[in-house]
Amino acid sequence: MKTIETVKGIVKLPCFDVQLVDIDKVQANTYNPNHVSPDKMQLLEESILMNGFCFPVVTIWDPDLEKYVIIDGFHRYLIFRDYLKAKQLPIIVLDHDISKRMMATVQFNRARGIHQVELMSDLVRALVEQGVEDEEIAEKLGMEIEEVYRLKQITGIAELFKNQDYSRAWEIIEVKDDE
């Protein structure tokens, strides 16, 4: 396995050891607490179709099951298996016992972090300034159109709304005194 030397020691580079295996030889683990909503699964599928499969599924080989058990990448696996009907899957195989596998699953999930609102609004602003329509931003980033509007509002730039159609929040109706 390739390695790299860092100030904190030698780091293994399993990313250089990707294997393409029969997807029927891969299965989920029984302990992953992560859940992805259907709209995020659609976004993941869109990402894979648009950008390619950039992150192999991380597994271990289980000799008792004679299968690769997923440590990280279950949802990418589902996209390949159920949405794209692929016959093979790119994987990386680690040599972890069960406790190390369980910890790795949570580490991978939690290390992804969350998007900060200010940074997301800056990103939306940049896309708008590049001429990308609100609907495309919403579709490609897995958002509702209202979320795009809220992120545009956060930037405080009226220019972002110059081509926006507005509906009236209320209408003033004159009421005569005798009504």
N, C-alpha and C positions, 0 to 999 in steps of 0.2 A: 504494500500500500504506500502511496506517495505521502510525504509529510512535508511540513514547512517549519522552520525554526522561528520562534517568536521570543519576545522578552519574557514571556511567561512559560516557555518550554516548547517542546515539540507538539505540533498539532497535526493530527491525522487528516488526510484529505480523501475521504471515501467518495467525494463527488467526481473523482476521476475514474471510478470503478463502476460505472453504470452498466447494467445488464438489461437486455431485452428478453423478457420471459413470457411464457404462455399465461394469459390473464387468469385462466382457470386454476393456476398453481398459486394464486395470491388470495389471501382472505383477511378479513378485518380482525382486529384484536377484540377482546371482550371487555375492555376497561376504558375506552376513550370517552371522556366526558364532553367532548366538543360536539356541538350541533350547528348545522348551517341551514338557514331558512331557504325555501324554494327560490326566492328571488336572488339570493346570493349564489345558489347553485347555477342559476342561469347566467349570472355574471361570470362565474368561474368557467363555464362552458364557453362563453363569449371570449374570455381572456385566452383560453387554450386555442380556440380557433383563430383568433387574431394574432397572438404572439407566439404560438407554438407551445409545446410541453417543456417548460423551462426548468421544472423542479421534479426530479425523479421521486418516486414513492420510496420512503425509507422502510426497510423491512428487516426481519431476522429469518433465518431458515430454521424451521421446526422439524427435526427429523422424525418425531412421532407422528405428526400430521402429514409429513412429506409435502409441506406447503410453506410458502413465504407468508409470514404474519406481519401485517402493517404496524409500524411504529408511528409513522407520520405520513400523511398524504391520502387518508381514507377517501376524502371527497374528490380528490383528483382521480383516484381509482374508480369511484362511482361514475364520474363523468365519462371516463374511458370505457367502462364496462356497460353502463346502462344507457347513456345518452349517445355516445359515438359508436357503440357496438364494436369496439376494437378487440382484436384477438390477442394482442400482446401489450405489455406494459413495461415502461422503463423503470427499473428499480435500483436501489443501492441496498446492499446486505451488510448489516452490522453484526457484531458478535457480542450481544448483550444477554445477560440473564433477565429473568422476569422483572425483578425490582428495578434494574437499570432501564429496561424497556419502558416500564410504566412512568418512571421519572422523565425519560426522554420525550415521551408523548406529551406530557404536560409542559415541559420546557419548550418544545417546538410550538405548541399552541399559544402559550403565554408570551413568548418572545416576539411574536408577530406584532404585538402592540395594537393600538387603536389610532385612528386618524384624529388629529387635533382640528377643531372647528376652524380656527384662524387659518391654518395651513390649507385646509380644504377649500375655504372661501378664496384664498389667494390663487389656488389652482383653478377653480371655476372662473375666476376673473381673467386669468391668463388665457383660458380656452375661449372665453367670450371675446377677448381682445384679438384672438387669432381668427375670429369669424365662425366659430363653432356654434351652431344653434342650440338653444336650451334643451330641446327634445333629444338631440343627439348626445349632449352631455349627460342627461338623465339616463338614457339607454346604455351608453358605454361605461358609465361609472356605477351603474346599478342603483340609481336613485329615483325617487319620485320627483316629478317636475316641481312640486312645492318645495322640496329640499333644495333644489337648484336655486329657486327664487329666494329662499331664506339665506343661502350662502352668498348670493349676490347682494342681498341687503346688508349683510354684515360688513362688506367692504366699504359701504357708504358712498359708493360711486354712482351718481345718477346716470352717468354715461352708459352703464351696463343695462339700463332699463329703457334706453331711448327708443327702441323698436318694439316695446312691449305693449300689448293691448290690455287696457284696464277695463274692469267693470266697475260700476258705481257701487260703493259700499252701502249707500242708502240713497233714497231719493227724498227730496223735500216736497211734501204735499201740503198745499195751503188748505187749511180747514176754516170754513166760514163759521162765524160765531153762532149761527142758528142751527148748526149741525150737531 
